[in-house]
């Protein structure tokens, strides 16, 4: 019985020691998700989404006319760019929307997949621009509908 008690006590001491070490290591800087922030510290997602974009107008993707906006400022070689795609109908996020910067053949391009934003009924896409940028750099947009139909179109980005 004494042996079981000693083993149990040792295990508790080890767990306590691991907890203390973890707390000491984490005391230097808590991860972002653990930091307490008041709502005033963060921009509201609605504000950020609506005010940080420049309209690009409309583009024809296959036989569908979509509205586009570019976020994160101008496109810079090797850096992330943001494209917002608004379909002419509400699909609840069932269309797969992809976009990339560069040429139609995607050479040296990084393709971003859209994330549906239900509060705006549009798709947010983040893609890294190729470095160097091709001379005829365009935003290329691909729509893949639930039935597998794919359509591709392009639009002029805002470049530096």
N, C-alpha and C positions, 0 to 999 in steps of 0.2 A: 504494500500500500504506500509506504514511504517513497518507493522508487517511482510509482505513478505520479505522486504528488510532485516529486522533484522534476520529472520529465515535463509535466504540465506547467510547472513554474518556469522552467527553462524556456519552453515554447512561448509563454506569455512575455517573458523578458525579451526574447528575440523579436517578437512582433512589435513590442514597444520600442525597441532599439531601431528597427527598420522604419517605424513611423517617425521617430525623432530625426533620423538621417534624412528621410524624405522631406520632412518639414524644413530642416536646415538647408537642404539643397534648393528647395523651392522658395526660401525666404529672400533670395537675391532678387528674383523678379517673377511674379506670377504670370502665367500665360494670359494672353489677351482675353480669353473666354472667362477667366476667373476674376479679372479686374472689375470692380464695381464702377459703373458709370451711370450717371444720371441721364435722363432723356435729353437734357440740354447739352450734354457733351457730344452727342451723336447727331449728324444731320438726319432728318426724317427721310426715309427711302423715297417717298413721293417727291420731296423737294429736289433731291439729288438727281432722280431720274428725269424729272421734267425740266430742270434748269441747266443741266450740264451737257445738253445736246444741241447740235446744229442741224437743222433740217437739210436733207439732201434732195428733197422732192420725191417724185415717184420714179419707179423703174418697172420695166416689164420683165417678168420672170416667166418664160414660156408664154402662156396666154393670160397670166394673172398680173394685174397692176398692184404693186405694193408701195407703201409709204416707207421712207427711210430717214433715219437721223444718225448722225455720227457723234459719239461722245469721246471724252478724253482728249479733246483738242485735235490738232492736226496729226496726220499719219507721219510717223518717224520710223525710218529703217531700223529694224531689229527691236522695236518696242511694241507693246500691246496697244491695240486700237479697239474701239467699241462701236458696234453697229446695232441699231434698233430697227427691227423689221415689223411692220404692222400690215397684216393681211387684210384684204377687203371684206372678210367675213370672220365671224367668231367661230373658232374650232376647238376652243378649250384646251389647246396645247397638243392636239393629236397630229399635227404636221411636224415633221422633222425639218428644221431650218438650219442650214449650214452656210457659212460665209468664209471667204478668205480674201486676202489682198494679193495682188500680183497679176498673173495671166490666167487665161482660161484653162490651161493644162496643169495648173497648180504647181509648176516647177518652183522649188525653194519656198513654197507657201506653207503656212500652218493653218489648217482648217479648224475653225471654231464651230461648235455645235450650239445652237440657240437654246436658251433657257426661257421657258414660257413664264411671263409675268401676268398672272391673272388680274391683278389690280389695274393693269393698263391694257390688257388683252393684246399684248405684243410679245416679241421675242428679243431677248438681249443676247448678243453674241460678242465674245471676246476672241480676237485672233491676233497673233503676232505678225507684224509686217516683215517680209523678207529683207535681208541685208546683203547686198544692196537692193534697193527698190528697182524693179524693172522700169524701163522708160515709159511704158504704157500701163502703169499700175492702175487697176480698177478694183472696186469691191465686186466680188463675184458672189452671187446668192444662189443657193440650191434649195428648192422646196421638194420634199419627199412626202407625198400624201399617204394616208393610211392604206390605200389600195396599191401602193408601191410605185405610183406614177412620179417621175422626177422631172422637174423643170429647172432650167438655169437661165440666169440673166445677170446683168452687170450695171454698175453705176459709178460715176466719177466720185472718188473720195476727196476730202479736203486735205491737201498735201502741204508740207512746209515750204 
